[in-house]
Amino acid sequence: MQYRRFGRTQLQMPVFSCGGMRYHFKWQDTPGWQIPKNNQQNLEAIIRRSLEVGINHIETARGYGTSEMQLGKILPHLPREQLIVQTKVSPKPDSQEFRRKFQQSLAFLKLDYVDLFSLHGINTYELLDYSTRPGGCLDVAQQLQAEGKVRFIGFSTHGPTDVIVKAIETNRFDYVNLHWYYINQLNWPAIEAAQRHDIGVFIISPSDKGGMLYKPPPRLVELCAPLSPMVFNDLFCLSHPPVHTLSLGASRPSDFDEHLKAVELLEQADEILPPILERLEQAAIARLGKDWVDSWHLGLPTPEQTPGGINIPVILWLRNLAIAYDLVDYAKMRYNLLSNAGHWFPGAPAERVRELELEQCLQQSPHAKKIPDLLEDAHRLLGGQAVKRLSQQ
C-alpha cells in the first residue's frame, strides 16, 4: 500500500479507504440480535482483509444504518493506534441534535474517539449555514474536538462546486469528501481550493458513481485496455497529487483485489495513461462531434434557473456518457434518481421538456437551439422507473 499526507491533519492516509456503506445489514438502525451471523462475519472478514493489505482508514456514517453498530463489534478488538476511523453526521438546524447524533455514533462504534469526523452532506448553502453559523454544527464539532472525542473535522458533499469551494474557503475544515473521477471532473476547482488550504481530499465512490465500473460495458473495457476501467479510473484519480485517497465500498473481502493493481502501477502512470486518455477523448468526439465535446457545458442554467427545475447539465452529461461510452445502465440509474434524491442529486428529469419555455434560460449556451431536442432524446434513451438512493431503500 502507498500512503499520502492527508493535508493539514498530517495523517498518513492509504491511497484507498474502506468505505462502510455496502457491507452492513440494513440502512435503518436495527437491534443487534437481528443482524445475521453470516453478515457480521462477512463484515469482519472485509475489515481484516482491508488491514491485511494496508488499508487502515475505515469510513462510515450515522446515516449508514447498522454499519456503525456492526463495526463496534470488531474495531475495539483491533490495535487502536493503527486505525484511522471516520464517521459522519448530517448538519441539523438544531446543533444539539447534531451533538446527540454524534454521541450515538460513538456509542455504536464503542470507541473513545474518532480520528476523522465529517459534517455529512453539505450540499446546499442552507446546510452550509447550519454548519458554520455561530452556535452551529461546526462549533459543536469543535467542542467535541476539545473534549478529545474528535481529532480532525471535515465535511462530505454531493453539492455543486461553488458550495464546496465556499465551505473550503471558510478555512475551518481539515479535509473534504467529494466526487471527482474521469467521467466527472467538474469539482477540480474545489480540489485546487483544498490544495491551497492544505486540506485532505477523499474521493467518494469512484467505482460506483464513477461509472458502475464493476460491470463496465464492452466498449469501455476496450477503450481502457490494457487496464480494466476500474484500474484506469483509480490510476487517473491517484495520478493527481492533490487527491489523497479513494473510497472503496467493499461488500466482500475480494472487492479490494482489482483496485490493488493500481497501486503497483502508480509510478508508471505518466506512461500508461496518455494513450488511454487519447482513445477515450477520440471515442467521444467520434460519436458526439468535437464542437459538442468541447463546448456542450458552456452557459447552462442550474435547476433553480430552469423552468420545471430540469437539471439540464446533468441530463446532457448522462446522455453524453451513454452515447460516447455505452454507459447506458449507469446513465439510466443516475437519470432516474432525478426528482427522487433531494439535495443529494437535485433537479428534475426531462419528461416535460416540450411543455416548458427554455429559450431564456438557455440564452448563454452556444447550443441553445438544439438542447430541447437533445433533452427529449435523453428522456427517450434513459427514462424509466424511478430510482431511490441506497439509503432510501
MARMAR-699419 format. One line per field, with one value per residue (C-alpha): residue number from 0; x, y, z. Coordinates in steps of 0.5 Angstrom, whole numbers, padded with zeros to 4 digits, m for minus. Each point is the difference from the previous one (the first is absolute). Layout:
N
pos = c(NUM, ...)
px = c(X, ...)
py = c(Y, ...)
pz = c(Z, ...)
//
This chain:
393
pos = c(0, 1, 2, 3, 4, 5, 6, 7, 8, 9, 10, 11, 12, 13, 14, 15, 16, 17, 18, 19, 20, 21, 22, 23, 24, 25, 26, 27, 28, 29, 30, 31, 32, 33, 34, 35, 36, 37, 38, 39, 40, 41, 42, 43, 44, 45, 46, 47, 48, 49, 50, 51, 52, 53, 54, 55, 56, 57, 58, 59, 60, 61, 62, 63, 64, 65, 66, 67, 68, 69, 70, 71, 72, 73, 74, 75, 76, 77, 78, 79, 80, 81, 82, 83, 84, 85, 86, 87, 88, 89, 90, 91, 92, 93, 94, 95, 96, 97, 98, 99, 100, 101, 102, 103, 104, 105, 106, 107, 108, 109, 110, 111, 112, 113, 114, 115, 116, 117, 118, 119, 120, 121, 122, 123, 124, 125, 126, 127, 128, 129, 130, 131, 132, 133, 134, 135, 136, 137, 138, 139, 140, 141, 142, 143, 144, 145, 146, 147, 148, 149, 150, 151, 152, 153, 154, 155, 156, 157, 158, 159, 160, 161, 162, 163, 164, 165, 166, 167, 168, 169, 170, 171, 172, 173, 174, 175, 176, 177, 178, 179, 180, 181, 182, 183, 184, 185, 186, 187, 188, 189, 190, 191, 192, 193, 194, 195, 196, 197, 198, 199, 200, 201, 202, 203, 204, 205, 206, 207, 208, 209, 210, 211, 212, 213, 214, 215, 216, 217, 218, 219, 220, 221, 222, 223, 224, 225, 226, 227, 228, 229, 230, 231, 232, 233, 234, 235, 236, 237, 238, 239, 240, 241, 242, 243, 244, 245, 246, 247, 248, 249, 250, 251, 252, 253, 254, 255, 256, 257, 258, 259, 260, 261, 262, 263, 264, 265, 266, 267, 268, 269, 270, 271, 272, 273, 274, 275, 276, 277, 278, 279, 280, 281, 282, 283, 284, 285, 286, 287, 288, 289, 290, 291, 292, 293, 294, 295, 296, 297, 298, 299, 300, 301, 302, 303, 304, 305, 306, 307, 308, 309, 310, 311, 312, 313, 314, 315, 316, 317, 318, 319, 320, 321, 322, 323, 324, 325, 326, 327, 328, 329, 330, 331, 332, 333, 334, 335, 336, 337, 338, 339, 340, 341, 342, 343, 344, 345, 346, 347, 348, 349, 350, 351, 352, 353, 354, 355, 356, 357, 358, 359, 360, 361, 362, 363, 364, 365, 366, 367, 368, 369, 370, 371, 372, 373, 374, 375, 376, 377, 378, 379, 380, 381, 382, 383, 384, 385, 386, 387, 388, 389, 390, 391, 392)
px = c(0000, 0002, m0001, m0001, 0000, m0007, 0000, 0001, m0002, 0007, m0003, 0003, m0006, 0000, m0002, m0006, m0005, m0005, m0007, m0005, m0007, 0000, 0002, m0005, m0007, m0005, m0001, m0004, 0002, m0001, 0000, 0007, m0003, m0004, 0007, 0001, 0006, 0003, m0001, 0004, 0005, 0001, 0001, 0005, 0004, 0000, 0003, 0005, 0002, 0000, 0005, 0004, 0001, 0002, m0007, m0001, m0005, m0007, m0005, m0007, m0006, m0006, m0004, 0002, m0005, 0003, 0007, 0003, m0003, 0003, 0007, m0001, 0001, 0007, 0003, 0001, 0004, 0005, 0006, m0003, 0006, 0001, m0007, m0003, m0007, m0005, m0008, m0004, m0007, m0004, m0001, m0006, m0004, 0001, 0007, m0001, m0004, 0006, 0004, m0004, 0000, 0008, m0001, m0004, 0005, 0006, m0004, m0002, 0008, 0002, 0006, 0002, 0001, 0000, 0006, m0004, m0007, m0004, m0006, m0003, m0003, 0001, m0004, m0003, 0001, m0005, 0003, 0007, m0003, m0003, 0007, 0004, m0004, 0001, m0002, m0001, 0002, 0008, 0000, m0003, 0005, 0006, m0003, 0001, 0007, 0002, m0004, 0005, m0005, 0002, 0007, m0002, m0006, m0002, m0006, m0003, m0004, m0004, m0001, 0001, 0008, m0002, m0003, 0006, 0005, m0004, 0001, 0007, 0002, m0003, 0007, m0004, 0001, 0005, m0002, m0006, m0003, m0002, m0002, 0005, 0003, 0001, m0007, m0002, 0006, m0005, 0003, 0007, 0000, m0002, 0006, 0004, m0003, 0001, 0007, 0001, m0003, 0004, m0006, 0000, m0004, m0004, m0004, m0007, m0002, 0005, m0002, m0008, m0001, 0006, m0004, m0002, 0007, m0001, m0005, 0003, m0003, 0005, 0001, 0003, 0004, 0003, 0002, 0003, 0005, 0005, m0003, m0007, m0005, 0000, 0008, 0000, m0004, 0004, 0006, m0003, m0002, 0006, 0005, m0002, 0004, m0006, m0004, 0002, m0005, m0006, m0005, m0001, m0007, 0001, m0005, 0004, 0008, 0002, m0003, 0007, 0004, m0002, 0002, 0007, 0002, 0000, 0005, 0005, m0001, 0001, 0007, m0002, m0006, 0003, 0002, m0007, m0005, 0001, m0002, m0006, m0002, 0001, m0004, m0006, 0000, 0000, m0005, m0005, 0002, m0002, m0007, m0001, 0004, 0006, m0004, m0005, 0005, 0004, m0006, m0006, 0000, 0001, m0005, m0005, m0005, m0001, m0006, m0002, 0000, m0003, m0008, m0002, 0006, 0003, 0007, 0003, 0007, 0000, m0005, 0004, 0006, m0003, m0002, 0007, 0002, m0005, 0002, 0007, 0002, m0006, m0001, m0008, m0001, 0004, m0004, m0006, 0001, 0002, m0005, m0006, 0003, m0002, m0006, 0001, 0006, m0001, 0006, 0005, m0002, m0004, m0005, m0005, 0000, m0002, m0006, m0004, 0005, m0005, m0005, 0006, 0003, 0007, 0002, 0002, 0004, 0004, 0002, 0007, 0001, 0003, m0004, m0007, m0004, 0001, 0000, m0007, 0000, 0006, m0003, m0006, 0004, 0004, m0007, m0002, 0007, 0001, m0007, m0004, m0002, 0002, 0007, 0001, 0006, 0003, m0001, m0008, 0000)
py = c(0000, 0007, 0006, 0007, 0006, 0002, 0007, 0004, m0006, m0003, m0007, m0005, m0002, m0006, 0002, m0005, 0001, m0006, 0003, m0002, 0000, m0006, m0006, 0002, m0004, 0006, 0007, 0001, m0001, m0007, m0004, m0003, m0007, 0001, 0000, m0007, m0003, m0001, 0007, 0002, m0005, 0003, 0007, m0002, m0004, 0006, 0004, m0005, 0000, 0007, 0001, m0006, 0004, 0006, 0004, 0002, 0006, m0003, 0005, 0000, 0005, 0000, 0000, m0007, m0004, m0005, 0001, 0003, m0005, m0005, 0003, 0001, m0008, 0000, 0007, 0000, m0007, 0003, 0004, 0007, 0004, m0004, 0002, 0007, 0000, 0004, 0001, 0006, 0003, 0005, 0007, 0002, 0006, m0001, m0001, m0004, m0005, m0001, m0001, m0005, m0004, 0000, m0003, m0005, m0002, 0000, m0005, m0004, 0000, m0002, 0005, 0005, 0005, 0000, 0003, 0003, 0003, 0003, 0004, m0004, 0002, 0008, 0000, 0007, 0007, m0001, m0006, 0003, 0006, m0006, m0002, 0007, 0005, 0002, m0006, m0004, m0007, 0001, 0004, m0007, m0004, 0005, m0001, m0008, 0001, 0004, m0006, m0005, m0003, 0002, 0001, 0004, 0003, m0001, 0000, m0004, 0003, m0002, 0007, 0005, 0002, 0007, m0002, m0005, 0006, 0005, m0006, m0001, 0008, 0000, m0003, m0004, m0007, m0004, m0005, m0001, m0006, 0002, m0003, 0000, m0005, m0001, 0001, 0006, 0005, 0006, 0000, 0001, 0008, m0003, m0005, 0006, 0004, m0006, 0000, 0008, m0001, m0006, m0005, m0007, m0003, m0006, m0002, m0003, m0006, 0000, m0007, 0000, 0008, 0000, m0005, m0006, m0003, m0006, m0002, 0004, 0000, m0004, 0007, 0003, m0006, 0000, 0007, 0000, m0006, m0003, 0003, m0002, 0006, 0000, 0000, 0005, 0005, m0002, 0002, 0006, 0003, m0002, 0003, 0007, 0001, 0004, m0006, m0004, m0006, m0003, m0004, m0007, m0002, m0008, m0005, m0006, m0001, m0001, 0007, 0003, m0004, 0003, 0007, m0002, m0001, 0008, 0000, m0004, 0005, 0007, 0001, m0001, 0004, 0005, m0005, m0004, 0005, 0004, m0005, m0002, 0007, 0002, m0006, 0002, 0007, m0002, m0005, 0005, 0005, m0005, m0001, 0007, 0004, 0005, 0006, m0003, m0004, 0007, 0004, m0003, 0002, 0008, 0004, m0005, 0002, m0003, m0004, 0006, 0005, m0005, m0001, m0006, m0001, m0004, m0002, 0002, m0001, m0007, m0003, 0003, m0003, m0007, 0000, 0001, m0006, m0004, 0001, 0001, m0006, m0004, 0001, 0000, m0004, 0005, 0006, m0003, m0002, 0008, 0003, m0004, 0003, 0007, 0002, m0005, 0001, 0007, 0005, m0007, 0000, 0006, 0002, m0003, m0004, 0002, m0004, 0007, 0004, 0001, 0004, 0005, 0006, m0001, 0006, 0005, m0005, m0002, 0006, 0000, m0007, m0001, m0006, 0003, m0001, m0008, m0001, m0001, m0006, m0003, 0000, m0003, m0005, m0001, m0002, m0005, m0003, 0000, 0001, m0006, m0002, 0005, m0002, 0001, 0002, m0006, 0003, 0000, m0007)
pz = c(0000, m0001, 0005, m0001, 0005, 0001, 0000, 0006, 0004, m0001, 0000, m0005, m0004, m0004, m0007, 0001, 0005, 0003, m0001, 0004, m0004, m0003, 0005, 0005, 0001, 0000, m0002, 0006, 0008, 0002, 0006, 0000, 0001, m0006, m0004, m0004, 0003, m0008, m0001, 0006, m0002, m0007, 0003, 0005, m0006, m0004, 0006, 0001, m0008, 0000, 0005, m0002, m0007, 0004, m0001, 0008, m0002, 0002, m0002, 0002, 0002, 0004, m0006, m0002, 0004, 0004, m0002, 0006, 0005, m0004, m0001, 0008, 0001, m0004, 0001, 0008, m0001, m0005, 0001, 0001, m0002, m0006, m0003, m0003, 0002, m0003, 0001, m0003, 0003, m0005, 0002, 0004, 0001, 0008, 0001, 0007, m0004, m0004, 0006, 0002, m0007, 0001, 0007, m0003, m0005, 0005, 0005, m0006, m0002, 0007, m0001, 0005, m0006, m0008, m0004, m0005, 0001, m0006, m0001, m0005, m0006, 0000, m0007, 0001, 0002, 0005, 0003, 0000, 0004, 0005, 0001, 0000, 0003, 0008, 0004, m0006, m0001, m0001, 0006, 0003, m0003, 0002, 0007, m0001, m0002, 0006, 0004, m0003, m0004, m0007, m0003, m0006, m0003, m0008, m0004, m0005, m0006, m0006, m0002, m0005, m0001, 0003, 0006, 0001, m0001, 0005, 0005, m0001, 0000, 0007, 0002, 0005, m0002, 0000, m0006, m0005, m0003, m0007, m0007, m0006, m0005, m0007, m0002, 0004, 0001, 0002, 0007, m0002, 0002, 0007, 0001, m0002, 0005, 0005, m0002, 0001, 0007, 0001, 0002, m0001, m0007, 0001, m0007, 0001, m0003, m0006, m0003, 0001, m0001, m0005, m0005, 0004, m0002, 0003, m0006, m0006, m0007, m0005, m0004, 0007, 0001, m0007, 0001, 0006, m0002, 0003, 0006, 0003, 0000, 0008, 0000, m0005, 0004, 0006, m0003, m0004, 0007, 0004, m0005, 0002, 0006, 0004, 0000, 0006, 0001, m0004, 0004, m0002, 0002, 0001, 0001, 0000, 0002, m0007, m0002, 0001, m0005, m0006, 0003, 0003, m0007, m0001, 0006, m0004, m0006, 0003, m0001, m0008, 0000, m0005, m0005, 0001, 0000, m0006, m0006, 0004, 0001, m0007, m0002, 0005, m0003, m0007, 0001, 0003, m0006, m0005, 0003, 0002, m0004, 0002, 0001, 0004, 0005, 0000, 0002, 0002, 0007, m0001, 0002, 0003, 0005, 0007, 0002, 0004, m0006, m0005, m0001, 0004, 0003, m0005, 0001, m0007, 0002, 0003, m0005, m0006, 0003, 0001, m0007, m0002, 0004, m0002, m0008, 0001, 0004, 0000, 0008, m0001, 0006, 0004, m0003, 0001, 0007, 0001, m0004, 0003, 0007, m0002, 0004, 0005, 0004, 0002, 0001, m0001, m0007, m0002, m0005, m0005, m0006, m0007, m0001, 0000, m0004, m0006, 0005, 0002, m0003, 0001, m0005, 0005, 0005, m0006, m0003, 0002, m0003, m0007, m0001, 0003, m0007, 0001, 0007, 0001, m0006, 0004, 0007, m0003, m0004, 0007, 0003, m0005, 0001, 0007, 0003, 0004, 0007, 0006, 0004, 0007, 0004, 0003, 0007, m0002, m0002)
//
